[in-house]
């Protein structure tokens, strides 16, 4: 289901309900999209201000990148739901004969691989928001520094949620070579996320407490 044209409460109620979707991967993507809004607000209150004329090109670029990332994350939120349903459909396939078992195993592998790719994309997008937010902590209108901090906290939380959804998909993944490669990538990205989140928090607290 595409939630973009529906009231927010519809998505929240469905996520809270005892039903498979929206699940953790989709919610992580939505949380990442919310993170981008706070970074965009900080950049928006910097755009066009004479006081910040020297950083206008960077501000314009940040706004464009954040808008693109937000749109991508909202798309991933929908795609994650479809991917999860595909995984469940694969597990429901018959397994009475060797041929059926083989076909079912391959369908599960392919569906899980797709789901992994989507959640890994959510994680990477959240990392990108953190990269932009860290720069904004140094150049954006200082009156919006707390909002940059909120962006950082939300993006970090969304990234951690995406990481857990990678792990739950890996738990049943039978492609051992790809499993190791995915885990290596997500651990590297998560380490970057934690470093960036810590740097943003430090910058924000320093500005607020001076």
MODAQUI-V790374 format. One record per residue. RES is the residue in one small letter. PHI is phi in degrees with one decimal (NA if undefined). BURIAL is + if it has 24 or more other ideal C-beta (glycine too) atoms within 12 Angstrom, else -. Layout:
BEGIN
{{RES,PHI,BURIAL} {RES,PHI,BURIAL}}
END
This chain:
BEGIN
{{x,NA,-} {x,-93.3,-} {x,-92.9,+} {x,-60.8,-} {x,-98.4,-} {x,-104.5,-} {x,-60.1,-} {x,-56.6,-} {x,-61.1,-} {x,-64.9,-} {x,-65.4,+} {x,-62.7,-} {x,-63.7,-} {x,-69.5,+} {x,-66.5,+} {x,-80.9,-} {x,-76.4,-} {x,-81.2,-} {x,-144.5,-} {x,-64.3,-} {x,-131.6,+} {x,-67.5,+} {x,-112.8,+} {x,-60.0,+} {x,-65.4,+} {x,-65.1,+} {x,-64.6,+} {x,-60.1,+} {x,-65.1,+} {x,-65.1,+} {x,-62.1,+} {x,-64.0,+} {x,-63.0,+} {x,-63.6,+} {x,-58.2,+} {x,-64.0,+} {x,-66.8,+} {x,-70.6,+} {x,-65.8,+} {x,-64.3,+} {x,-62.7,+} {x,-62.1,+} {x,-67.6,+} {x,-63.2,+} {x,-79.9,+} {x,-105.7,+} {x,-61.2,+} {x,77.2,-} {x,-89.5,-} {x,-56.5,-} {x,-60.7,-} {x,-116.6,+} {x,-62.3,-} {x,-69.1,-} {x,-111.4,+} {x,-57.3,-} {x,-59.7,-} {x,-67.4,-} {x,-65.4,+} {x,-60.8,-} {x,-63.4,-} {x,-60.7,+} {x,-60.9,+} {x,-64.9,-} {x,-66.3,+} {x,-67.0,+} {x,-63.5,-} {x,-65.2,-} {x,-66.2,+} {x,-60.8,+} {x,-63.6,-} {x,-63.4,+} {x,-66.6,+} {x,-65.3,+} {x,-65.6,+} {x,-65.3,+} {x,-60.8,+} {x,-72.4,+} {x,-63.7,+} {x,-62.4,+} {x,-64.8,+} {x,-65.0,+} {x,-64.1,+} {x,-63.7,+} {x,-62.5,+} {x,-67.2,+} {x,-62.9,+} {x,-64.2,-} {x,-64.0,-} {x,-65.2,+} {x,-67.9,-} {x,-85.2,-} {x,-64.7,-} {x,-64.4,-} {x,-143.7,-} {x,-80.2,-} {x,-120.2,-} {x,-61.8,-} {x,-64.8,-} {x,-66.9,-} {x,-61.8,-} {x,-65.2,-} {x,-65.4,-} {x,-65.2,+} {x,-61.4,-} {x,-69.0,-} {x,-64.5,+} {x,-63.4,+} {x,-61.5,+} {x,-65.8,+} {x,-66.9,+} {x,-67.4,+} {x,-61.3,+} {x,-63.6,+} {x,-61.6,+} {x,-59.9,+} {x,-61.9,+} {x,-66.8,+} {x,-69.2,+} {x,-64.2,+} {x,-66.6,+} {x,-61.8,+} {x,-59.0,+} {x,-64.9,+} {x,-64.8,+} {x,-66.0,+} {x,-60.8,+} {x,-63.3,+} {x,-62.7,+} {x,-65.7,+} {x,-59.5,+} {x,-65.9,+} {x,-63.7,+} {x,-63.0,+} {x,-66.0,+} {x,-63.6,+} {x,-59.3,+} {x,-98.3,+} {x,-124.6,+} {x,-78.5,+} {x,-49.5,+} {x,-64.0,+} {x,-66.5,-} {x,-107.2,+} {x,-62.2,+} {x,-66.7,+} {x,-70.4,+} {x,-61.8,+} {x,-63.4,+} {x,-62.1,+} {x,-57.4,+} {x,-64.2,+} {x,-66.1,+} {x,-65.4,+} {x,-64.6,+} {x,-64.9,+} {x,-62.9,+} {x,-64.0,+} {x,-64.1,+} {x,-64.2,+} {x,-64.9,+} {x,-63.2,+} {x,-58.9,+} {x,-64.5,+} {x,-72.5,+} {x,-63.3,+} {x,-61.2,+} {x,-67.5,-} {x,-71.8,+} {x,-66.3,+} {x,-58.7,-} {x,-110.6,-} {x,-89.1,+} {x,-99.0,-} {x,-85.2,-} {x,-64.1,-} {x,-65.5,-} {x,-68.4,-} {x,-58.0,-} {x,-65.8,-} {x,-67.0,-} {x,-62.9,+} {x,-60.8,+} {x,-62.6,-} {x,-64.4,+} {x,-70.5,+} {x,-67.1,-} {x,-65.9,-} {x,-65.0,+} {x,-65.3,+} {x,-62.9,-} {x,-63.9,+} {x,-58.3,+} {x,-64.9,+} {x,-64.9,-} {x,-63.5,+} {x,-62.1,+} {x,-64.8,-} {x,-65.2,+} {x,-65.1,+} {x,-59.3,+} {x,-62.6,-} {x,-64.3,+} {x,-67.1,+} {x,-64.0,-} {x,-61.9,-} {x,-68.6,+} {x,-73.3,-} {x,-99.6,-} {x,-73.4,-}}
END
